[in-house]
Structure formats: structure tokens, C-alpha cells
Amino acid sequence: MVLIDANNLFARYYAQLSFMSINNCNVGGIFGFLRHLYSLDKKFNDNIIVVWDGKNGKDARRKICPEYKKNRTFKFDDNFLASKEELFDVLKNYAGIPQVKMDAWEADDIIGGIVNAITNFSSTLKDEKIYIVSNDKDFWQLISDKVFIVKDKLFGLPELEKETGCISGKEFLACRVLAGDPSDNIIGAEKIGLKRALKIVRTPIGQSNIDLYKDIIEKNMELMRLDNKLIEVDFIPGKTDLEEYICWCTKYKFKTLVEDAEDFIRRRIK
């Protein structure tokens, strides 16, 4: 199963391919997302689910931490939002890709909930390998022998240990809870980074002093943990319409994507 952190992937290409425009509208986000989607389909040949942030998804965390993600400098202009909605409609009406977008939930939580349900509660899917497409380190806490992050190459337990020293996703989460996450504006314990947090988590002396950080641990665990939620996920099924999809690609002059689009849709029609 491939789970795409859709806002993350779309925003990345919207910024990287901002030079691509039609009628003065940035279409780089749409083009880059689709090109990446096709490459994932070829690489994994597996079920793909596109997961979006829902409306007011940050509200629950901002009740705990009012400054949560308020340090983000990227602004969602009207073109960004319109392009994202068009991509959502295309995937739904032409491409046959199931999607999830639920009010009051961030994509992180939805993906964490799906991973939790599959790995801990599904007798039929518990051995399923799960690939999460995102460059957001929040998902590193979910890494296991069956859960991987898709970057330029697969990022699993060996890569996590090499990068952070942590031997599991759960240990990474424990360290991050202590150290905080500046990218999301979450403050950790004073003068504790990931390296020192790892020593605290692993050593008896550190464990004996863990009560010193009790308030921060409780608050940040509530903010950061993704795998403790059981969410009734509302999947939005996708329909396939090859002719309309190719017409749409042609309208946006996505000529290099048409051949991939045909192959992509035909596999779903079968």
C-alpha cells in the first residue's frame, strides 16, 4: 500500500516548478504531482491512496499549542488552492485514485490512523508493507520492518538509525518529544537536542530523571504522536475515464504525461 501525503507533495512541486504556467496560472504542482504519481505506480504496482489535509485540521493541536505551525512562511494563494482542488477533482473523476480528505484532521493523523489500523488491528493486512510518500519527518515515528518512507530511495529502519541513532520509530518519537520540533514550532525541553534526548531515553540515569520533563513529554506526545488514533476513514472512490483524462492533459499541454496517463488509467480499468 502506498500512502501519499498529498499537501506535502503538491506544495513541493508547486514551488519547484513555479515556472510552469498557463494563462499566468502556476500548473507546476499538478504536473509534478502526476508525474510523481505515475513513477510510484510503476515502481510499486500497489494500491495508492492520496491523503489530503482536511479543513481546520490544525485546530485540535492549536488548542494545545497556539503557535503550532504558525512559523510556516509559505502562503497559500488563490492559485495554489484552486490548482489543488482541480487536482483533487481530476484524481476523483478521471484517474480512478481513492482519496481521503476529512474535516478537522491533518493528513499526518489520517495516515497514522491507517497505519495503526493495518499493523495492529487487521488480521488480513497486518503483513502488508506500507510506503509513505512524504519528506515530513513526522512520519519517521511510524517506521518499522513493514513501514517505509519513500524518498529518493526507501528510508527504513537502517536509514533511520544511520540518520538519528534511533533503532525504531517509537524511539525516534520519544526523542523528538523531548527535543521538540522547530519546523512545527513545538518547543522541547531546554538545552535538549535529539542526541541528548537519545541518551536520556536509553540510560538508567536519564530514565530516573524523566519526571523532570513530565509536562513537556505529556504535551508534546499529544501534539506529535500519530499512531494512537483509530479513525473511521471516509475513502472517496475514484472513477476512471480515459478519454476525459487525456483531454484534460492535452488542455494543460501535459504532452509528456499523456502516454503515462494512458498506461496508468488502463491498468485501473482492468
Salt bridges, closest charged atoms under 4 A:
ASP41 OD2 - ARG267 NH2 1.95
ASP41 OD1 - ARG268 NH2 2.99
GLU85 OE2 - LYS101 NZ 3.15
GLU86 OE2 - LYS251 NZ 3.80
GLU106 OE1 - ARG61 NH1 2.96
GLU106 OE2 - LYS69 NZ 2.91
ASP109 OD2 - ARG61 NH1 2.65
ASP109 OD1 - LYS229 NZ 3.52
ASP138 OD1 - ARG176 NH1 2.73
ASP145 OD2 - LYS146 NZ 3.48
GLU171 OE1 - ARG202 NH2 2.89
ASP181 OD1 - ARG176 NH2 3.37
ASP184 OD1 - ARG72 NH2 2.35
ASP227 OD1 - ARG225 NE 2.76
ASP260 OD1 - LYS42 NZ 2.76
ASP263 OD2 - ARG267 NH1 2.41
